[in-house]
Amino acid sequence: MRILLIEDDHMIGEGIMQALKDKAYAVDWVTDGEMALSAINTQEYGLALLDLGLPRKDGLEVLRQLRLSKNATPVIIITARDSVESRIQGLDFGADDYLIKPFAISELLARMRAVTRRHQGVANPILSNGILALDPATREITRYGNSYVLSAREYALSYALMLHPGRILSRTELEDRIYGWNEEVESNAVEFLIYSLRKKLGKDAIKNVRGLGWMVAKGQ
């Protein structure tokens, strides 16, 4: 899943970005409100992490404009503003969650998973199509009772497919979910990852639709 990190503190931003990359997220990082709006209006993101004390445009104004434009990208506010009034304002402006700094990365990741489930209308934390079962908390995928721990990019690709069983995703769409702005897209990376996953799960686990892309079967 591709994340937009909106944080002007470079030490905090670098720490969060690296932690997210370690957990197989593709991350784009911007440091002010104007850049945030530009990014989120030109690129599809699975979720945005939004600081409030931003230069050029305050985080609450970014959130207000985002929701006024009918952009439904999930947003978690990450801020040091810990008053009840600030939390109420952030949630009333359209945030999906509000997390006060400093926080544990493990809690941020759990809240991200919860917000994503709510937006997908899925209560069960395990993504399943009746054949494969993917656990976002452990990065394990299971088939026929056998479980496999996936590499970061194997997981990112599997997550993109398992989030929408039956939907065909093109190479470009998959690359967008695997790589951030400053990451080099490796030649034939998608094909290599699918080959690797099929070796573990079976050739029929991921279907190729010639000329269009790849998919996992719709839930049974």
N, C-alpha and C positions, 0 to 999 in steps of 0.2 A: 504494500500500500504506500502511496506517495503522500508525504506530510509536508505542510508548509509551516515552518518555524518562524515566528515573528518576535524577535527578541533583540534589544539593542545592547545588552551587556555581553561583551565578547567572551568573557570567561564562562558565563552561564550558557551562552549559546553554543559554544564549542563543546561543552560537557554534554548538553542535551543531544546535540547532533550526533556525536560519537556514540552515545548510549543507544540512540534510536537505530543508527546504522548497524550496531552490533546485534540488534534484534531484528534485522532484515528489513527495516523500513528504508525507502528512498526518501531523502530529505532535501528540501530546498530551504535556504535560510535567508531572510531579509531583516534589515535592522531599523526600518522606519515605517510609519503608517502609509505613506504614499506608495512605497515599493510593495507593501503588503497588498493594497488594493489592486495595483497593476498586475501582480503575480496571480492573485486569486481570480481575477477576471479574465485571464488569458490561458490558464492551465487548470485542469481538473485535479482536485485533491480529495483524498479520502477523509482528511481531517486537518484542521489548523490549530496550532498552539499559539495563543495570542497574549503577549505581555500588554499591560495597559499604559505604562509610562514611556511612550514612544516619542521620538522626535518627529517633527513635521506634521503628524496627525496622531492624536491620542488614540489608544486602543479602543476605547468605547465608541469613538466616532467612526473608526474603521468598522467595528461590529455593526453600528447603526446603519451605515451606508450599505454594508453587505446585505443586511436583511431587507432594507428598503428596495434593493435591486432584485429581490426574490432569490438571492443566492442561498441555497440551503446547505452549503458545506458545513459539516459539524465543526463546532468551535469549543475548545477548552481554554478558558482564561487561566494564565499562569502569572501570578502577580504577588507583590509584597503587600498590596492593599488588603488589610485583613479586617476592616470594619464590617459590621453587619450591613450597613447601608451600601457599601461598595459591592458586597456580594449580591444583595438584592438587585441593585442597579444592573450589574453585569448579566444576571440571569434574565431580568426583565427586558434587557436589550436584545436577547436572543442567544446568549451563550448556552451551550449544552451542559457545561460543568464549570466549576470554579475551584482552582487549586492554589493554595497559598504557599509562597516561597518562605523558607526553604522546604523542599519536599523530597521524598525518596523516589528515585527513578522507578523502583518497582511499583509504587503507588500510581505514578503517572501512567505507566504502561497498563496497569489494571483498569484505570479510568478510561484510557483510550479504547481498550477492548470493549468495555461496557457501553461507551457512547456509540461505537461502531455497530454493536449488536442492536442497540435501540433504533438506529437509523435504518438498519436493514430489516427491522421487524422480526428479529430472531432472539428468542429468550435463551435458547441453549447455547452455551459457550463453545460447543464443538460444532464445527462446520461439517455437514455430512450430506451426501447424496444417496445414501443407502448402500453404497459400494465402498467409498472412501470416507474416512473420518479424519479431520484435521483439527488438532488442538493448538490454538494460537498461543496459549500460555506456555506450552512446553516445546512447540515446534515439531511435534510428532505427528506422523500420518500413519493411519492403520488401514490394512486391507487383509481380509481373510484371517483376522486374528493376529496378524504379524504387524508390529510397529517399527517405524524407522524414524530416527532423528535426522532432520533435513539440514543442509547447509543454509546459510542466510539467503542466498539467491534461489535455491531450490524452494525454500519456504515462500519467498515473495511471489514466485511464479505460481506455486500451488494455491496460495491464498487468493490470488487474483482469479484463478479459475474456479475455485471452490466457493467463492463468494456469490457467483452467478452460474450455477450448474445449468447446462443447456445453452448458454450464451457463447457465441464464437468471439474470441478475442484475437485481433490481428497481431502481427509481430510488433508494430508500432505501439499498440495499446499495452502489450506486455512489457515492452522496453520502458514505457513511461512509468510503469508501476515498479520496475526493478531498479532503475537508475535515477539519480538526482541530477541537478544541473551540471555539476563539475565532475561527474564521473564519466569516464570514457566507455562508450558502448562497444563491447567486444564483438568482433566479427562472429556471426553465427552463434551468439550467446544463447538465444532462445532455443534454437535447435539442440544445442549441447545440453542445456538444462532438461529439456524434455526427454532426450535420450537417457540421461542419468536417472530421471524419475521412472521412466519405463523399465529400466533395468531392475529397479527395486520393486515396482508395483505391478508390472505386467504391461505388455505392449498395448492392451486395450484400455488401460487406465486413462490415457489422454488421447483423444481422437483428433486426427488432422482432417480438416475440411479443405480440400485442395483449392489453393488460390485465395482462401479467406483467412484461415488461421487455425486455432486449436480450441478445444473445449473438453470439459468432463461431462459425462452423461447427466441428464436432469434427474432429480431425486426420484427414487422409487418408493 
